[in-house]
Amino acid sequence: MGAALEGSGKPFITTAHANGVAVDQAVLAMAGRGIRASIVSLSPSVHGEGDRGFVPMMINIAREKGFAAYIGDGTNRWPALHRLDAAILYRLALESAPAGSRLLGAGDEGIPLREIAEIIGRQLNVPAVSITPEEAAAHFGFLSAIAALDITSLYNTAQASQATRELLGWQPVQPGLIADLEEGHYFA
């Protein structure tokens, strides 16, 4: 992997997730071969107009089921990042990320899933309802495992996000997920 770039000092960026350990190792090994390789991990919710990810899926499920759900007390948190802030992160990584960098894109470091469900409920005029972990699979389908996670603690989001900001001088400036949801374009 990366033989054409070997010794060039040129950037190579990949996007990986927590389950991408083999990819991470291969990319970081490229840094030892004279390639300015880095890894960008993005928040599970990269939001903004045109979003087709987790939040729109949750909105569609709420429309279909007649209520917006969260699991248990809904305090499990999701990091989020506006897509325009993600684009700037990638540009800065291309321009200046040191070889072997691990970067995390998070504008909102942790939004409780209950808060997301409550806004979805308000926007759709349906209730936000707590469901049990046993009910989650029937409600969320394949999203149930993700909906149950406290992703903020899984990724150590606050520390990793701060390190990325300091390393690259990156600062998210776009609206957070809650403000984006309140704008209404997700529900048009």
Secondary structure, DSSP 8 states (H G I E B T S, - for coil): --GGGTTS--EEEEE--TT-HHHHHHHHHHHTTT-EEEEEEE-SEEESTT--SHHHHHHHHHHHHTSEEEETT---EEEEEEHHHHHHHHHHHHHH--TTEEEEE-SEEEEEHHHHHHHHHHHHT--EEEE-HHHHHHHHGGGHHHHH--HHHHHTHHHHHHHHHHHHT----S--HHHHHHHSGGG-
